[in-house]
Amino acid sequence: MKSLIINLLYLFTLCINSYSQDRQFIRTYQSTVLPKGGMDLEAWSTFRTGRKYFFNELDNRLEFEIGLNDKLQAAFYINYSYKAFGANRDTLGGIADTSISGIFKESAFSVSSEWKWKLLDPSANAIGMALYAELSFAPNEFGVENKLILDKKYDKNSFAFNLVNEYEFAYAVEKGITKRTWEDGIEADLGYIHLLKPNFGLGIEMKNQNEILKNGWQHSALFGGPTLFFSGEKHYLILNILPQWTNLHKTNDAPNNLVLNEHEKLDVRLLVGFSF
């Protein structure tokens, strides 16, 4: 009887903490959505560093999520990024450009909206499934990101897999001439987490990013690192440290073991969320 009461209290606590947010991973999305009328406010910060030339970038996002019904969730957010980088050519792995010197600074602002539609529940069904779409707008570019989300919750363990396609359309000016550019990216995300307590877990997330341009498949960067998850009654925190492991597809633009012209050696992300 005592064991039954303890198990019931455990499940009750787990439900409370699960109700307060729809995620346990910071990069890999899960099929669960907020209940109707449930709202979350999330602050993201991502620090990226380590290219073949001096490079640091800080990305920030403020996101508002709301559950529209038991299967549909919407989110709206603003993004701001700031980066500082040394003189370089953004080809051949980011070799130094000896024609110029100094450290350059750039900032960017955009707004985005995401929509997640749950098709299958990861606890009630054999596997969870959801469809995801995100639209992003900036002064000089427009992006569309789509995800197929698969996940499963079993006992104290959660697994998730995302297949992602991201298309970006942008304007650039070269020698006074305005040109339109596009970039197509294919990404696979994988996450596993084990709950040591109902509101605390440790796991790992992996990411494989592939870039496709007009002249073909450019590279395939593989990342992986630990994720920490903590949830309170009305707040939650997720931290992930994601170093780059290797380049699975070497080309003239990315000939080395790491892709250091488009990606970094290290990517650290912290998310703090509050539920209402």
One Martini backbone bead per residue (centre of mass of N, CA, C, O) as a GRO file, in nm:
protein
  276
    1MET     BB    1   0.059   0.063  -0.021
    2LYS     BB    2   0.298   0.254   0.006
    3SER     BB    3   0.397   0.215  -0.287
    4LEU     BB    4   0.140   0.321  -0.424
    5ILE     BB    5   0.146   0.609  -0.307
    6ILE     BB    6   0.424   0.688  -0.418
    7ASN     BB    7   0.351   0.646  -0.718
    8LEU     BB    8   0.117   0.850  -0.726
    9LEU     BB    9   0.285   1.097  -0.641
   10TYR     BB   10   0.479   1.084  -0.875
   11LEU     BB   11   0.270   1.115  -1.104
   12PHE     BB   12   0.151   1.382  -1.006
   13THR     BB   13   0.415   1.547  -1.023
   14LEU     BB   14   0.469   1.491  -1.321
   15CYS     BB   15   0.213   1.627  -1.428
   16ILE     BB   16   0.266   1.910  -1.326
   17ASN     BB   17   0.540   1.949  -1.481
   18SER     BB   18   0.425   1.882  -1.767
   19TYR     BB   19   0.213   2.117  -1.779
   20SER     BB   20   0.421   2.374  -1.780
   21GLN     BB   21   0.534   2.227  -2.049
   22ASP     BB   22   0.654   2.107  -2.390
   23ARG     BB   23   0.960   2.058  -2.274
   24GLN     BB   24   1.306   1.890  -2.242
   25PHE     BB   25   1.429   2.023  -2.480
   26ILE     BB   26   1.618   2.272  -2.679
   27ARG     BB   27   1.628   2.140  -2.994
   28THR     BB   28   1.430   1.903  -2.957
   29TYR     BB   29   1.123   1.830  -3.053
   30GLN     BB   30   0.795   1.776  -2.928
   31SER     BB   31   0.453   1.672  -2.952
   32THR     BB   32   0.373   1.834  -2.731
   33VAL     BB   33   0.119   2.047  -2.589
   34LEU     BB   34  -0.051   2.288  -2.480
   35PRO     BB   35  -0.310   2.364  -2.326
   36LYS     BB   36  -0.589   2.519  -2.332
   37GLY     BB   37  -0.464   2.843  -2.244
   38GLY     BB   38  -0.180   2.787  -2.227
   39MET     BB   39   0.124   2.964  -2.104
   40ASP     BB   40   0.443   3.079  -2.237
   41LEU     BB   41   0.764   3.221  -2.134
   42GLU     BB   42   1.065   3.267  -2.332
   43ALA     BB   43   1.427   3.264  -2.282
   44TRP     BB   44   1.694   3.295  -2.512
   45SER     BB   45   2.048   3.178  -2.524
   46THR     BB   46   2.322   3.195  -2.770
   47PHE     BB   47   2.657   3.068  -2.787
   48ARG     BB   48   2.911   3.131  -3.036
   49THR     BB   49   3.227   2.954  -3.111
   50GLY     BB   50   3.475   2.882  -3.337
   51ARG     BB   51   3.686   2.950  -3.585
   52LYS     BB   52   3.943   3.021  -3.811
   53TYR     BB   53   3.843   3.279  -3.693
   54PHE     BB   54   3.733   3.530  -3.534
   55PHE     BB   55   3.438   3.427  -3.327
   56ASN     BB   56   3.127   3.581  -3.206
   57GLU     BB   57   2.791   3.484  -3.081
   58LEU     BB   58   2.465   3.637  -2.989
   59ASP     BB   59   2.153   3.486  -2.922
   60ASN     BB   60   1.810   3.614  -2.900
   61ARG     BB   61   1.493   3.508  -2.739
   62LEU     BB   62   1.138   3.595  -2.736
   63GLU     BB   63   0.872   3.380  -2.621
   64PHE     BB   64   0.524   3.308  -2.708
   65GLU     BB   65   0.296   3.067  -2.579
   66ILE     BB   66  -0.007   2.885  -2.704
   67GLY     BB   67  -0.298   2.706  -2.642
   68LEU     BB   68  -0.571   2.640  -2.856
   69ASN     BB   69  -0.568   2.327  -2.814
   70ASP     BB   70  -0.506   1.985  -2.775
   71LYS     BB   71  -0.328   2.010  -3.079
   72LEU     BB   72  -0.269   2.332  -3.078
   73GLN     BB   73   0.022   2.548  -3.128
   74ALA     BB   74   0.143   2.879  -3.059
   75ALA     BB   75   0.403   3.122  -3.169
   76PHE     BB   76   0.582   3.426  -3.064
   77TYR     BB   77   0.881   3.611  -3.183
   78ILE     BB   78   1.192   3.762  -3.098
   79ASN     BB   79   1.507   3.856  -3.263
   80TYR     BB   80   1.857   3.882  -3.148
   81SER     BB   81   2.181   3.959  -3.293
   82TYR     BB   82   2.543   3.931  -3.214
   83LYS     BB   83   2.858   3.994  -3.391
   84ALA     BB   84   3.214   3.901  -3.391
   85PHE     BB   85   3.473   3.943  -3.652
   86GLY     BB   86   3.718   3.854  -3.855
   87ALA     BB   87   3.900   3.862  -4.113
   88ASN     BB   88   3.756   3.698  -4.413
   89ARG     BB   89   3.677   3.407  -4.595
   90ASP     BB   90   3.367   3.234  -4.678
   91THR     BB   91   3.584   3.008  -4.763
   92LEU     BB   92   3.775   2.745  -4.727
   93GLY     BB   93   3.708   2.742  -4.406
   94GLY     BB   94   3.802   3.043  -4.336
   95ILE     BB   95   4.021   3.208  -4.450
   96ALA     BB   96   4.236   3.444  -4.450
   97ASP     BB   97   4.223   3.803  -4.509
   98THR     BB   98   4.497   4.008  -4.613
   99SER     BB   99   4.345   4.278  -4.729
  100ILE     BB  100   4.231   4.290  -4.433
  101SER     BB  101   4.145   4.443  -4.112
  102GLY     BB  102   3.995   4.337  -3.822
  103ILE     BB  103   3.689   4.395  -3.640
  104PHE     BB  104   3.360   4.293  -3.684
  105LYS     BB  105   3.011   4.411  -3.674
  106GLU     BB  106   2.686   4.254  -3.608
  107SER     BB  107   2.328   4.291  -3.653
  108ALA     BB  108   1.998   4.136  -3.581
  109PHE     BB  109   1.645   4.135  -3.685
  110SER     BB  110   1.345   3.942  -3.590
  111VAL     BB  111   1.043   3.763  -3.676
  112SER     BB  112   0.821   3.499  -3.541
  113SER     BB  113   0.629   3.191  -3.629
  114GLU     BB  114   0.473   2.909  -3.467
  115TRP     BB  115   0.345   2.568  -3.550
  116LYS     BB  116   0.174   2.299  -3.365
  117TRP     BB  117   0.065   1.959  -3.459
  118LYS     BB  118  -0.094   1.706  -3.300
  119LEU     BB  119  -0.139   1.354  -3.379
  120LEU     BB  120   0.033   1.203  -3.151
  121ASP     BB  121   0.081   1.045  -2.844
  122PRO     BB  122   0.363   0.947  -2.650
  123SER     BB  123   0.184   0.784  -2.428
  124ALA     BB  124  -0.080   0.659  -2.574
  125ASN     BB  125   0.105   0.591  -2.805
  126ALA     BB  126   0.356   0.435  -2.967
  127ILE     BB  127   0.385   0.730  -3.102
  128GLY     BB  128   0.482   1.046  -3.149
  129MET     BB  129   0.322   1.322  -3.344
  130ALA     BB  130   0.430   1.613  -3.546
  131LEU     BB  131   0.371   1.933  -3.688
  132TYR     BB  132   0.592   2.197  -3.822
  133ALA     BB  133   0.590   2.566  -3.843
  134GLU     BB  134   0.811   2.840  -3.961
  135LEU     BB  135   0.816   3.200  -3.963
  136SER     BB  136   1.050   3.448  -4.101
  137PHE     BB  137   1.137   3.803  -4.044
  138ALA     BB  138   1.337   4.035  -4.231
  139PRO     BB  139   1.459   4.301  -4.403
  140ASN     BB  140   1.641   4.072  -4.605
  141GLU     BB  141   1.449   3.818  -4.513
  142PHE     BB  142   1.314   3.475  -4.563
  143GLY     BB  143   1.166   3.202  -4.364
  144VAL     BB  144   1.131   2.833  -4.373
  145GLU     BB  145   1.021   2.586  -4.128
  146ASN     BB  146   1.023   2.226  -4.115
  147LYS     BB  147   0.866   1.955  -3.916
  148LEU     BB  148   0.923   1.622  -3.809
  149ILE     BB  149   0.774   1.472  -3.520
  150LEU     BB  150   0.929   1.230  -3.300
  151ASP     BB  151   0.812   1.039  -3.005
  152LYS     BB  152   0.893   0.904  -2.662
  153LYS     BB  153   0.743   0.778  -2.358
  154TYR     BB  154   0.927   0.593  -2.092
  155ASP     BB  155   0.881   0.640  -1.797
  156LYS     BB  156   1.195   0.818  -1.750
  157ASN     BB  157   1.190   0.836  -2.071
  158SER     BB  158   1.307   1.037  -2.358
  159PHE     BB  159   1.231   1.059  -2.709
  160ALA     BB  160   1.368   1.234  -3.009
  161PHE     BB  161   1.274   1.324  -3.358
  162ASN     BB  162   1.399   1.538  -3.628
  163LEU     BB  163   1.284   1.657  -3.945
  164VAL     BB  164   1.449   1.918  -4.136
  165ASN     BB  165   1.340   2.215  -4.324
  166GLU     BB  166   1.530   2.501  -4.460
  167TYR     BB  167   1.427   2.817  -4.606
  168GLU     BB  168   1.619   3.086  -4.764
  169PHE     BB  169   1.550   3.433  -4.848
  170ALA     BB  170   1.770   3.682  -5.001
  171TYR     BB  171   1.944   3.992  -4.991
  172ALA     BB  172   2.212   4.129  -5.200
  173VAL     BB  173   2.513   4.337  -5.233
  174GLU     BB  174   2.714   4.370  -5.541
  175LYS     BB  175   2.855   4.630  -5.669
  176GLY     BB  176   2.551   4.771  -5.663
  177ILE     BB  177   2.404   4.488  -5.686
  178THR     BB  178   2.105   4.327  -5.665
  179LYS     BB  179   2.059   4.011  -5.499
  180ARG     BB  180   1.934   3.684  -5.504
  181THR     BB  181   1.915   3.443  -5.241
  182TRP     BB  182   1.961   3.089  -5.152
  183GLU     BB  183   1.877   2.840  -4.888
  184ASP     BB  184   1.916   2.484  -4.819
  185GLY     BB  185   1.814   2.288  -4.533
  186ILE     BB  186   1.918   1.982  -4.368
  187GLU     BB  187   1.787   1.825  -4.065
  188ALA     BB  188   1.892   1.626  -3.773
  189ASP     BB  189   1.731   1.536  -3.462
  190LEU     BB  190   1.848   1.410  -3.134
  191GLY     BB  191   1.688   1.283  -2.825
  192TYR     BB  192   1.786   1.218  -2.472
  193ILE     BB  193   1.613   1.151  -2.152
  194HIS     BB  194   1.663   1.128  -1.790
  195LEU     BB  195   1.477   1.098  -1.497
  196LEU     BB  196   1.589   1.139  -1.172
  197LYS     BB  197   1.346   1.324  -1.146
  198PRO     BB  198   1.045   1.464  -1.213
  199ASN     BB  199   1.224   1.766  -1.245
  200PHE     BB  200   1.497   1.597  -1.336
  201GLY     BB  201   1.740   1.593  -1.613
  202LEU     BB  202   1.951   1.383  -1.829
  203GLY     BB  203   2.125   1.424  -2.153
  204ILE     BB  204   2.111   1.410  -2.519
  205GLU     BB  205   2.215   1.596  -2.815
  206MET     BB  206   2.169   1.587  -3.177
  207LYS     BB  207   2.323   1.728  -3.487
  208ASN     BB  208   2.249   1.750  -3.851
  209GLN     BB  209   2.396   1.969  -4.092
  210ASN     BB  210   2.274   2.069  -4.422
  211GLU     BB  211   2.399   2.231  -4.717
  212ILE     BB  212   2.218   2.389  -4.999
  213LEU     BB  213   2.307   2.495  -5.316
  214LYS     BB  214   2.334   2.555  -5.646
  215ASN     BB  215   2.626   2.385  -5.635
  216GLY     BB  216   2.528   2.210  -5.387
  217TRP     BB  217   2.664   2.009  -5.151
  218GLN     BB  218   2.858   2.135  -4.885
  219HIS     BB  219   2.767   1.991  -4.599
  220SER     BB  220   2.807   1.778  -4.277
  221ALA     BB  221   2.728   1.861  -3.958
  222LEU     BB  222   2.827   1.725  -3.638
  223PHE     BB  223   2.649   1.720  -3.326
  224GLY     BB  224   2.714   1.697  -2.954
  225GLY     BB  225   2.541   1.699  -2.623
  226PRO     BB  226   2.449   1.799  -2.319
  227THR     BB  227   2.141   1.786  -2.114
  228LEU     BB  228   1.952   2.005  -1.897
  229PHE     BB  229   1.665   1.949  -1.672
  230PHE     BB  230   1.423   2.185  -1.522
  231SER     BB  231   1.120   2.179  -1.305
  232GLY     BB  232   0.866   2.365  -1.195
  233GLU     BB  233   0.557   2.480  -1.143
  234LYS     BB  234   0.629   2.781  -1.321
  235HIS     BB  235   0.914   2.665  -1.419
  236TYR     BB  236   1.208   2.648  -1.647
  237LEU     BB  237   1.520   2.464  -1.740
  238ILE     BB  238   1.763   2.469  -2.018
  239LEU     BB  239   2.075   2.296  -2.100
  240ASN     BB  240   2.323   2.321  -2.375
  241ILE     BB  241   2.614   2.144  -2.503
  242LEU     BB  242   2.752   2.195  -2.852
  243PRO     BB  243   2.973   2.026  -3.015
  244GLN     BB  244   3.173   1.969  -3.282
  245TRP     BB  245   3.273   1.670  -3.443
  246THR     BB  246   3.202   1.658  -3.771
  247ASN     BB  247   3.251   1.601  -4.128
  248LEU     BB  248   3.056   1.405  -4.357
  249HIS     BB  249   3.096   1.635  -4.607
  250LYS     BB  250   3.340   1.701  -4.827
  251THR     BB  251   3.458   2.011  -4.970
  252ASN     BB  252   3.585   2.298  -5.096
  253ASP     BB  253   3.427   2.468  -4.865
  254ALA     BB  254   3.463   2.183  -4.672
  255PRO     BB  255   3.768   2.006  -4.623
  256ASN     BB  256   3.738   1.941  -4.326
  257ASN     BB  257   3.654   1.797  -4.018
  258LEU     BB  258   3.543   2.090  -3.991
  259VAL     BB  259   3.287   2.340  -3.991
  260LEU     BB  260   3.426   2.693  -4.013
  261ASN     BB  261   3.225   2.890  -4.195
  262GLU     BB  262   2.913   2.819  -4.082
  263HIS     BB  263   3.036   2.704  -3.818
  264GLU     BB  264   3.105   2.589  -3.489
  265LYS     BB  265   3.263   2.439  -3.222
  266LEU     BB  266   3.059   2.606  -3.023
  267ASP     BB  267   2.728   2.552  -2.855
  268VAL     BB  268   2.534   2.752  -2.626
  269ARG     BB  269   2.219   2.684  -2.446
  270LEU     BB  270   1.962   2.890  -2.286
  271LEU     BB  271   1.651   2.817  -2.105
  272VAL     BB  272   1.380   3.029  -1.981
  273GLY     BB  273   1.066   2.950  -1.819
  274PHE     BB  274   0.710   3.057  -1.802
  275SER     BB  275   0.401   2.990  -1.649
  276PHE     BB  276   0.019   3.066  -1.677
   0.00000   0.00000   0.00000
